[in-house]
Amino acid sequence: MYRKRILLIIALIGVIIGGIFTFQFYRVFFFSNTAFSESSAIVFIPSNASMDTIVSRLKPLLKRPSNFLTAAQKKGFRRSKGGKYSIRQGMGNHQIINTLRSQNMPVRLTFNNQDNIYDLASRISEQIEADSTSLVTAFKDSLFLESNGFNENTILSMFVPNSYQMYWNTNATQFRTRMKDEFFNFWNPKRVEKAAAVGLTPLEVVALASIVQKETVMVDERPRVAGVYLNRLQRNMKLQADPTVIFAIQKKNNDFNTVIKRVLNKDLKINSPFNTYRYRGLPPGPISMPDISSIEAVLNPEKHRFLYFVADISRPGYHMFAKTYSEHNRNRRQYIQWVNQNKIYR
């Protein structure tokens, strides 16, 4: 009888210990370990992050970080591939770890109208893990440029402004490759054919589109402005586009933040291949990143005989167009008078 009692006590102790162990097991792995009230929270984990880094990123979201660390050790989770992850309210450590292992979420990356690759790199680095320095290095890689038909003057042409889905942990070379693929997808046979119809290559279209975009913010006017420049090219006239002079000045001074509202006669003499007052034809590359509407304006220009245009002071944002130089001079005098009245000297 005494022996049976001892065995019963031992069995009860075993059950209690087993219950405690089971409770602790479920507490560590399956009980809610989230500390936020929203339905979910986003966390960004760097590529190849150590467990210390992972825990530090998760700590504001967890009730018991130590329990997460215990669960991670038991499940053999020591490093992360990196990415953007959504942690849902009420998740236990088991679910959180599985999420970090396999549920990397894409981000929506957007860019447009960047004036140079440095501004572009800065914009991109705000949206993915790659930093601006690594992005610029990747963009300027001479082997990559040469093998894909670009150079340092035309590299900005490769980036088609749009919104793209990609993973947050995309590195600089992966981003560059994606943009190269998007460029060649954008320049499908139909667009290449349209470019040829106006006598240009895709890269030349982008260069001209960058001028068109700088000339007018009005999307509906861009086909007409494109038509003016195409008319000039067909007549072997200089483009004489003020935005190219401004770009040449900024490039010479290595300061693309310089604001120039008025181009002076002395500026027209700057010796730069981008100065279309001094050199015929298109500049050696885009002076900014044109958006798709400007590219389409060059591919689908308005058919007309205009050769000149100047800002229309009666319709802000629009221009007055002329077929002859004498007509243009009449329009230009109105504009110069307005500029002087408003004391716009630079």
N, C-alpha and C positions, 0 to 999 in steps of 0.2 A: 504493500500500500504506500509506504513511504517512497519507494522507488518510482512508483507511478506518478506521485505528486511532484517529484523532482523533474521527471521527464516532461510533465505538463508545464511546469514553470519555465523549463528551458525552451519548450515550444512557444510559450507565450512571449518570452523574451525575444525569440527569433522572429516571431510575427511583428512585434513592436519595432525591432531593429529593421526588419524588411520594410515595414510601413514608413519608418523614418527615411530609409534609403530611397524608397519609391517617391515619397513626398519631395525629398531634396532633388531627386532626378528630374521630376516634373517641374519643380520650381526653377531649376537652372535652365532646362531646355524648353519648356512649353508654357510656363506662366507668362503673362504679359510683362514685358520689360521696357515699355515705352513711357516716356515722361512728358509727352506733349498732348494738348487737347484737340488739335486739328485732326482731320481724318487721315492725313499722311504728312510726311516731312521728307524733304529732299536732302541728300547728303552727297558730296563730291569726294571721292577717294582717289588720291594720286596714284599713278601707275607704279606697280611694284611696291606699294606702301607696306611698311613693316607693321606688326601688330600694335606697337606703340602709337604709330600714326593713325591706324584705323580706329583704335579706342579713343584717341584724342578727338577725332572727327565725330565719332558717335556719341561721345560723353554727354553733350547737351541734350541728347534725345533719349537717353537711357535712365531708368530708375536705379539700376544696379549694374554699373560698368564691370564690377568684379565678377559678377555672374556671367556676363557676356564673355569675359576673358576665359573663365573656366570652361564654358561651353565650347569656345573656339579651340581651346587646347584639346579637349576630348574629341572633337570632330576633325582634328588635324588641319584646322584653318589657320595658316600662319602668315600668308601674304595675299594681297588683292591685285588683280590685273588693272584695277583702276576703272573709274567711270562715274556715271551719275546714277544714283539709286533712289528708289522711293520706298521709305519705311512706313508701313501702315500702322495706324494706332492699334494697340492690342497685340502686336506681334510678340512672340516669344523669341528667345535667342536662336532656337533651331531654325525658325523661319527667316530671321534677320540674316543669319549666316548663309543660308541657301540663296537668299536674295543677292547678297554680295558676291556670291560665287557665279551666278548665272543670269542675272536680270539687269544687265547694263542697259540703261535707257538712252535713246538718241536725243540729241538736242537739236533745236532749230536754229541754224546759223544764218545770219543775214548780213549782207554788206552792199553798199552802193556808193557811187560818187566819191570814191577816195582819190585824192590828187596824186598820190605816189605810193610806192610799195611800203614805205615806212608807216604811213598812216593806215594802210591796209593791214599790215602786220599788227599794229596796235589794236585795231578794231577786231581782228580775228582772235587775238590773244585774250580778249575780254570774254570770249564765248566758248573757247576750248582750252585744253590743258597746255598746249604748245605756247611758249613765250614768244614775244615779238622778236627777240634776237635770233632764236633758232629759225623762225619763219623767214626773216630777211635773208639769213644765210642760205636757206633752202631755195628761196626765190632767185638768188644771185649765182647759184651754182652754174658755172659756165658749161660744164659737161651736159647738164640737164637742158640748159637753154639751147645749146647747139644741136643736140640730138632731137629736139622737138620743134626746131624752126624759129626760135626766139633769140633775142639778144637783150642786153640791159635796157635798151631804148624801147623795146616792144613788149617786155615781160608783162606790163600792166594790161596788155591786150588779152592775156590769157584768162583773166578773171571776169566772168560774166556776172554782173550784179543780179542777185536773186536770193531766194531763201533755200537753204539746203538742209537736209537731215543727215546728221553724222553723229558719231559718238564723241562725248566730251573728251575722252582720253586719246583722241586723234593726235598724232604727233605731226611735226612740221612737214616731213617728207610725204606722209600719208595725205595730208591736206593738199599739198602741192600736186600730187598725182591725181587726186580727185578733181581738182580744178582743171588740170590738163585734159582729163577725160570729158569734163563738162564742156570745155571749149570746143573740142572736136565733135561732140554731140550737137552743140548749138549750131556749129557751121556744117549743117547737113547739105546734101547736094543742091537742094532748092535755094538755100541762101548763097552758096558758092556761085551758083548760076546767076543769081541776081547781082552779085558783086561783079562778076565778069561783064554783065550787061551794061554796067555803068563804068566799066574800064578799070576796075580796082580788084585787088586781092583782099581776102578777109582782113589781114593786118592793116591794109591801107584804109579799108572801110572804118575800122575802129579808130584809126588816127584822125580821119576826117570827122567821124561822129563825135570825137572828143572836142573838136573845135565847134561843131554845131551846138553841142550842149552848153559850152561856155558862152556862146553868143546869145542864146535865148533860153529862158526858163519855161517858155510857153511851148508845151508839147505839140499843140496844133500848128505852130509856126515852124517847127523844125524841118518838115519836108520842103518848105519854101526856101529856108536858109541853105539847106543841103543842095537844093537846085542851083542856087547862086554859085556856090563853090564848085560844083560840077561843071557849070557853064564856063567858069574861069579856067578850070583845068583843061577843058576841051579846046579852049582858045589859047592855051599856053600862057595865060596871064598869071601874074603872081596872086596868091590868095589874099595877101595883105590883111591877115586876120589879127586884130589887136590881142586876143587871148594868147596867141603864140608868142607875141612880144613880152607879155607879162610873164609867161612861163619861162622864157629865156632869161629874163632878169632874175626871177626867183631861183632858177637853176644855177646861174652864174654866182649869185650871192649865197647859194645853199641855204635858202630860207624860204620855204614854201608857205609860210604864214604871213608874208608881206602882202598887205592889201594895197592894190593900185587901182583906183577908180578912173583915172584918166591917163591915157598913154600920150606922152609928149613926143615932139619931133625928134629930140635927141635919142629917145628910146628906140626909134626905128632903125638906128644905125648899129645896134648891138650885133656883134659878130657871133652868131649862133646858128647852127643848122635848123634850129626851131623857129628862127625869125623869118616868117613868110613875107615880110616886106623886103628882105634882102635876098632870099633864095626862092627860086621857083619850085613849084610842086609841093607835095605834102611834106610835113616835118618827118624826121626819122622814126617817130613813134607817137603814141597818144600823149597829149598834154594833161590828161586827167582820165579818170575811168568813166566812160560814157555809159549811160543806162541803155536798156534794150530799146526804148523809144527812139533814142538818137541813132542807134545802129539801124533800126528799121527805117528811119527817115532817110538815111543815105541809100539804103537798098530800094526804097520806094519814094524817090524824090518827086517833088512837084515839077511838072514840065512847064517851063516858062522861058522868057528871054531876059530876065533880070540879071544884072551883073553887079549891082551895088545895093547896099542897104545901110541905114543909120537908125538909131533909136528914135521912136515916135514919141515925142513929148506929150502928145494928146492922148496916147494910149499906153500908159506905163507897162513895160514888159514886152511890148511889141515894137515892130520896126517899120520904117517907110522904105519901100523898094523902088529902084530906078533901073531903067534900061540903058540910059546914056549918062555920061559923066557930067554933063551940064545939068541934067535933071537931079543927079545925085548931089551936086554942089548946092543947089537950092535947098534941098532937104537938110544937107549938112550944116548950112548956115543957121537954120532954125535951131538945130541941136546945139551948136557951139554957143549961140546966144543964150540958150537956156542954161548950159553948163557954167558959163561965166556969171550969169545972174545968181546962180546958186553957189558960186564960189567953190566949185570943185576943181581944185588945182592939181591934185595928185590922187 
